[in-house]
Amino acid sequence: MLCSVHQSFAQRTQIRGFVDALTYYQGGKLNFGLGEQDLFITSELNERLSFLGETVFKYSADSPTLFDISIERIIMKYNYAGNHSVLIGKHHTPVNYWNDTYHHGRVFFPTIERPLVFSEGIIPLHTTGVSLQGQNLGNIRFGYDLMVGNGLGSSDLADNDKFKSVTAAMHIKPVDGLRLGASFYHDVISGGSILHNHAGGSPMIMSQVNQNLVTGSVAYFSKKYELLVESTMAMSKSDSLGMQNTIATYAYAGLKVTEKFIPYVRFDDIQYKNKEVYFSNNNAQSFIGGLRYELNYLAVLKLEYQYTKRQMSTDTDKLTLQLAIGF
């Protein structure tokens, strides 16, 4: 009888899927496209040990088949005491609210795409390593993440150099819907590293760069109002040009006028130093205005206009309609 109870508990596995399709008007023509198809698996092996896996199928012009399979997260979690856990595997680096909260299911995004701070390569999206985590501690629901893992330029199998990345993040939730957070990220990027998730492809860093990221965030989501503001200062130091600071900020606001309709706006701003050697050194601002229509919890339609201005390239604008669902 005891054996059957354990076997029954071990089968608490959920498999969910997420996908999105879109149509957009840009550069004088209408386009249709596919987003990402996300396979999301969670499993409770017993009262303390759990598993999370996330695999994304998406279009890639560099792939022979034009589609790539990407292992986004593999996390084995052991709850060793109360709300304190140790996690091993490939994580979303908990440097800001967006990367810590939203996975690849676009149905949960407040906007169609991530802020520019992600596409510009400033946020280290993933870390493969080990972390200590605490959640909802005390009256202010304090949370923390302490992580050590492979650095930028590494693969999911091995580190490309002797240096390890370190992440320390904390947040509090003093009232319902409000989350205040801060984080620190450090890595040493050795010369010759190929940087993934970097703007303009996968460039090679010619000389060693010491990088620190400091991030602050304010998130408030209630039944009527939505507000998310995050700012990151990236401090990159090289032997040749010394310390260069990049500041990237975005602010999102939404208003739930009915149970289903949420008009929203978002502003992004990224300012590089003139001697920046790690990032693209192309100042960028973006304005987004949109309307989100929530058919239900797992089906969302978004209509969005985006205007983007860059210092060293032509301004662009884009009108997009996206349908995102979970199944």
Backbone torsions as a table, in degrees:
resi	resn	phi	psi	omega
1	MET	NA	-43.3	179.4
2	LEU	-62.3	-39.5	-179.7
3	CYS	-63.0	-42.8	-179.1
4	SER	-65.3	-34.1	177.5
5	VAL	-63.4	-45.8	179.2
6	HIS	-63.7	-40.0	179.7
7	GLN	-64.5	-38.8	179.4
8	SER	-64.6	-42.7	179.9
9	PHE	-64.7	-38.4	-176.2
10	ALA	-67.0	-13.6	-178.6
11	GLN	-98.0	19.2	175.0
12	ARG	-79.8	70.8	-177.8
13	THR	-114.8	132.3	176.9
14	GLN	-118.1	134.2	176.3
15	ILE	-119.0	118.5	-179.6
16	ARG	-122.9	157.3	178.2
17	GLY	-133.1	152.2	179.0
18	PHE	-140.2	142.2	-179.5
19	VAL	-152.6	155.0	175.5
20	ASP	-144.3	148.9	174.6
21	ALA	-131.7	154.1	-175.6
22	LEU	-149.4	161.5	169.4
23	THR	-132.2	139.5	-177.2
24	TYR	-144.1	149.8	178.3
25	TYR	-111.2	119.7	-178.1
26	GLN	-154.9	139.8	176.7
27	GLY	62.1	30.7	176.7
28	GLY	82.9	9.9	178.7
29	LYS	-141.4	155.2	179.3
30	LEU	-96.7	134.8	-177.8
31	ASN	-127.4	151.8	171.0
32	PHE	-120.0	141.5	-177.0
33	GLY	-152.8	164.0	175.2
34	LEU	-104.2	144.9	173.4
35	GLY	-92.9	-133.1	-179.9
36	GLU	-106.1	145.2	168.5
37	GLN	-106.9	121.1	-170.3
38	ASP	-112.4	124.4	174.3
39	LEU	-102.6	118.2	-171.4
40	PHE	-121.1	117.6	-175.0
41	ILE	-122.6	130.4	172.1
42	THR	-129.0	148.0	-178.7
43	SER	-151.3	135.6	173.9
44	GLU	-102.8	111.4	-178.5
45	LEU	-80.4	-35.8	171.4
46	ASN	-157.6	-165.2	-175.5
47	GLU	-64.4	-21.4	-174.9
48	ARG	-117.9	-25.2	-172.7
49	LEU	-107.2	127.9	179.9
50	SER	-139.1	167.4	-176.8
51	PHE	-136.2	143.0	173.4
52	LEU	-134.3	130.3	177.0
53	GLY	-132.4	137.9	179.8
54	GLU	-137.6	120.9	-178.3
55	THR	-125.0	133.1	-176.0
56	VAL	-116.8	135.1	173.1
57	PHE	-109.8	124.3	-175.7
58	LYS	-151.4	158.9	179.0
59	TYR	-67.2	140.2	175.9
60	SER	-147.2	119.2	-179.9
61	ALA	-66.6	-21.1	-178.4
62	ASP	-85.0	-11.1	-178.0
63	SER	-86.4	140.4	177.8
64	PRO	-58.5	-30.9	179.9
65	THR	-95.3	0.3	-178.6
66	LEU	70.0	1.8	175.2
67	PHE	-133.8	141.3	179.5
68	ASP	-114.0	150.8	169.9
69	ILE	-109.5	123.0	-175.6
70	SER	-122.7	123.5	173.9
71	ILE	-81.4	104.6	-175.1
72	GLU	-84.6	-38.6	179.7
73	ARG	-148.4	138.0	166.9
74	ILE	-139.0	108.9	-173.4
75	ILE	-129.0	124.3	170.5
76	MET	-105.7	122.6	-171.2
77	LYS	-118.8	130.1	177.8
78	TYR	-122.0	117.5	178.8
79	ASN	-85.5	101.7	-171.7
80	TYR	-91.4	-18.4	179.0
81	ALA	-166.7	121.2	177.0
82	GLY	53.4	-124.4	177.5
83	ASN	-99.4	25.0	178.9
84	HIS	-105.7	133.7	-175.3
85	SER	-139.7	158.5	169.6
86	VAL	-114.5	135.7	-177.1
87	LEU	-123.5	135.9	-179.7
88	ILE	-127.8	133.7	176.4
89	GLY	139.0	-150.1	179.3
90	LYS	-103.5	119.6	-173.2
91	HIS	-114.1	160.5	157.8
92	HIS	-76.1	119.1	-177.7
93	THR	-59.4	121.4	-172.3
94	PRO	-81.2	54.6	-176.6
95	VAL	-86.8	-21.7	176.7
96	ASN	-150.3	171.8	-175.3
97	TYR	-60.6	-45.2	-175.6
98	TRP	-60.7	-50.8	-176.3
99	ASN	-69.1	-25.6	-178.3
100	ASP	-86.5	-19.7	-171.8
101	THR	-108.1	-45.2	-173.4
102	TYR	-96.6	129.2	171.8
103	HIS	-92.6	-156.5	-171.2
104	HIS	-86.7	0.5	174.1
105	GLY	-74.9	106.2	-174.6
106	ARG	-66.3	-15.0	-179.6
107	VAL	-61.6	-24.9	-178.2
108	PHE	-94.0	-12.3	179.7
109	PHE	-64.9	139.0	173.6
110	PRO	-71.7	-24.8	175.6
111	THR	-122.0	178.5	-176.8
112	ILE	-71.4	-46.3	-178.3
113	GLU	-121.1	168.3	175.7
114	ARG	-67.9	160.6	174.8
115	PRO	-62.8	163.9	-178.2
116	LEU	-60.6	-27.1	-178.8
117	VAL	-58.3	-23.4	176.8
118	PHE	-84.7	-49.9	-177.5
119	SER	-66.5	-23.2	177.7
120	GLU	-82.3	-2.2	176.2
121	GLY	81.0	14.4	-177.7
122	ILE	-78.2	-38.9	-179.9
123	ILE	-86.2	124.8	173.3
124	PRO	-73.7	102.5	-169.8
125	LEU	-61.7	-44.6	-172.8
126	HIS	-128.0	151.0	171.3
127	THR	-137.5	128.6	173.5
128	THR	-98.7	116.6	-176.4
129	GLY	176.1	-148.2	-177.1
130	VAL	-129.8	144.6	-179.4
131	SER	-142.2	155.3	170.2
132	LEU	-108.5	135.9	-174.0
133	GLN	-137.0	140.4	172.6
134	GLY	-129.9	142.3	-176.3
135	GLN	-135.6	140.7	172.1
136	ASN	53.2	54.9	-177.7
137	LEU	-99.4	124.8	176.4
138	GLY	76.2	-174.2	-176.6
139	ASN	-67.8	-28.2	179.7
140	ILE	-93.1	7.4	178.3
141	ARG	50.4	57.8	-180.0
142	PHE	-69.2	141.5	176.1
143	GLY	-136.4	150.5	179.7
144	TYR	-144.9	155.4	172.0
145	ASP	-138.4	126.8	174.2
146	LEU	-122.9	116.1	-170.6
147	MET	-131.0	139.7	172.2
148	VAL	-127.2	130.9	-177.0
149	GLY	-160.9	-174.6	175.8
150	ASN	-64.0	146.1	-176.6
151	GLY	-87.7	-177.7	177.3
152	LEU	-62.5	140.9	-176.8
153	GLY	91.9	-7.4	-179.8
154	SER	-87.0	169.1	175.3
155	SER	-104.2	179.8	177.2
156	ASP	-75.3	-10.8	-176.1
157	LEU	-100.9	-29.8	-175.2
158	ALA	-159.7	156.4	174.5
159	ASP	-79.8	145.2	-179.0
160	ASN	-86.5	-7.2	177.7
161	ASP	-152.4	-175.8	-175.5
162	LYS	-81.5	-10.0	-175.2
163	PHE	-85.3	147.2	177.6
164	LYS	-115.8	145.7	173.7
165	SER	-82.7	148.2	179.8
166	VAL	-130.3	130.8	177.6
167	THR	-125.9	132.4	174.2
168	ALA	-130.6	118.4	-177.0
169	ALA	-134.0	148.1	176.3
170	MET	-144.8	156.1	175.6
171	HIS	-154.0	161.4	173.9
172	ILE	-132.8	153.7	176.4
173	LYS	-127.8	78.0	-172.8
174	PRO	-68.0	-28.9	176.5
175	VAL	-138.1	163.3	-178.9
176	ASP	-59.7	131.0	177.3
177	GLY	89.5	-15.2	-176.3
178	LEU	-105.0	132.7	176.9
179	ARG	-136.4	121.9	177.0
180	LEU	-111.4	128.1	-174.9
181	GLY	-138.7	159.7	175.3
182	ALA	-150.8	150.7	-179.5
183	SER	-150.6	160.8	175.2
184	PHE	-134.7	132.8	179.3
185	TYR	-129.2	134.9	179.3
186	HIS	-132.9	138.2	174.2
187	ASP	-154.3	153.4	172.5
188	VAL	-114.1	118.7	-175.7
189	ILE	-102.3	113.0	-175.1
190	SER	-75.5	155.1	176.9
191	GLY	-61.2	139.1	-177.8
192	GLY	91.5	-1.3	179.8
193	SER	-71.9	139.5	172.4
194	ILE	-96.1	121.6	-174.7
195	LEU	-94.1	123.0	177.6
196	HIS	-92.0	161.2	-178.6
197	ASN	55.9	34.2	-177.2
198	HIS	-109.2	142.9	179.7
199	ALA	-57.9	136.4	177.8
200	GLY	82.2	20.3	178.0
201	GLY	103.8	-141.3	-177.7
202	SER	-123.7	77.7	-176.4
203	PRO	-72.3	161.7	176.8
204	MET	-102.5	133.9	175.6
205	ILE	-85.3	124.0	-172.9
206	MET	-80.5	-33.3	-179.8
207	SER	-133.9	162.3	-174.9
208	GLN	-62.3	138.7	178.2
209	VAL	-128.8	126.9	171.2
210	ASN	-92.7	125.9	-175.7
211	GLN	-126.9	133.9	172.9
212	ASN	-125.1	138.0	175.2
213	LEU	-119.7	130.5	174.0
214	VAL	-120.5	125.9	-173.8
215	THR	-129.7	140.2	172.3
216	GLY	-127.2	146.5	-178.0
217	SER	-146.6	148.8	173.2
218	VAL	-130.7	122.8	179.3
219	ALA	-128.7	131.0	177.2
220	TYR	-139.5	115.7	179.4
221	PHE	-128.2	110.9	178.8
222	SER	-117.3	-172.9	-180.0
223	LYS	-67.5	-20.1	-177.5
224	LYS	-120.1	-37.0	-173.3
225	TYR	-114.5	146.9	175.4
226	GLU	-131.2	129.0	179.3
227	LEU	-144.5	130.2	177.5
228	LEU	-143.9	116.9	179.3
229	VAL	-128.0	127.0	179.5
230	GLU	-139.3	142.3	178.7
231	SER	-137.5	136.3	-179.6
232	THR	-126.2	130.7	170.4
233	MET	-105.5	119.7	177.9
234	ALA	-102.7	118.8	-178.8
235	MET	-109.6	106.3	-177.2
236	SER	-109.7	125.4	-176.7
237	LYS	-120.4	126.5	174.9
238	SER	-122.7	159.3	-178.6
239	ASP	-65.2	-31.8	-173.3
240	SER	-82.2	-38.9	-173.1
241	LEU	-117.9	4.0	178.0
242	GLY	70.8	-151.8	-175.7
243	MET	-87.5	130.2	174.8
244	GLN	-124.2	132.4	-177.2
245	ASN	-109.3	131.6	173.6
246	THR	-116.5	135.0	179.4
247	ILE	-118.8	122.9	-179.2
248	ALA	-124.2	127.9	-176.2
249	THR	-136.3	145.0	168.0
250	TYR	-140.7	151.5	179.1
251	ALA	-135.4	127.1	179.7
252	TYR	-120.4	140.4	176.2
253	ALA	-143.1	134.5	178.0
254	GLY	-135.3	152.9	180.0
255	LEU	-130.6	121.2	179.8
256	LYS	-85.4	94.9	-177.0
257	VAL	-75.3	-28.8	171.0
258	THR	-138.4	-176.5	178.7
259	GLU	-65.5	-22.8	-174.2
260	LYS	-114.0	-26.5	-174.3
261	PHE	-102.3	126.0	177.7
262	ILE	-132.5	99.2	169.1
263	PRO	-72.9	147.0	-175.5
264	TYR	-150.1	162.1	174.4
265	VAL	-137.2	155.1	173.5
266	ARG	-147.8	138.0	176.8
267	PHE	-122.7	131.6	178.3
268	ASP	-118.7	141.8	178.2
269	ASP	-144.8	126.4	177.7
270	ILE	-129.1	124.3	-178.3
271	GLN	-121.2	118.1	179.5
272	TYR	-100.8	157.4	170.4
273	LYS	-78.2	151.8	-178.7
274	ASN	-61.7	-28.6	-177.7
275	LYS	-101.0	19.4	-179.9
276	GLU	-58.3	129.3	-177.9
277	VAL	-114.4	-9.4	-176.8
278	TYR	-99.3	-42.4	-178.7
279	PHE	-97.5	-174.6	-171.7
280	SER	-77.8	-13.2	177.7
281	ASN	57.5	42.4	-179.9
282	ASN	-131.3	91.1	-177.0
283	ASN	-50.3	140.7	-175.1
284	ALA	-141.8	141.6	171.0
285	GLN	-132.2	147.0	-179.3
286	SER	-142.6	139.2	174.2
287	PHE	-121.3	133.7	179.6
288	ILE	-126.9	134.4	169.8
289	GLY	-129.2	131.9	-174.8
290	GLY	-152.5	174.1	177.0
291	LEU	-133.9	125.1	178.8
292	ARG	-107.7	128.5	178.6
293	TYR	-118.2	113.3	-176.7
294	GLU	-94.2	99.6	177.1
295	LEU	-59.7	-44.0	168.9
296	ASN	-161.4	-168.9	-174.9
297	TYR	-61.5	-29.0	-174.5
298	LEU	-118.8	25.7	175.3
299	ALA	-151.7	114.6	-173.9
300	VAL	-133.9	134.4	176.1
301	LEU	-111.8	131.2	-179.6
302	LYS	-129.0	133.1	173.4
303	LEU	-116.4	126.2	-168.0
304	GLU	-145.4	136.3	171.8
305	TYR	-110.4	133.3	179.9
306	GLN	-130.2	129.3	174.2
307	TYR	-116.8	126.0	-176.9
308	THR	-123.7	131.0	179.5
309	LYS	-119.8	128.7	178.8
310	ARG	-124.3	148.6	-174.2
311	GLN	-66.0	-38.6	-172.4
312	MET	-117.1	23.4	176.3
313	SER	-151.4	172.0	-174.9
314	THR	-71.9	141.2	175.2
315	ASP	-63.6	147.8	-179.8
316	THR	-133.2	153.1	170.6
317	ASP	-137.6	158.6	-170.9
318	LYS	-156.2	135.2	174.8
319	LEU	-114.9	122.5	-171.7
320	THR	-128.4	139.1	170.8
321	LEU	-119.1	123.9	-176.1
322	GLN	-127.0	138.0	169.3
323	LEU	-113.9	121.4	-179.7
324	ALA	-122.9	134.5	-178.6
325	ILE	-136.2	159.5	169.8
326	GLY	-119.4	147.4	-177.3
327	PHE	-146.3	NA	NA
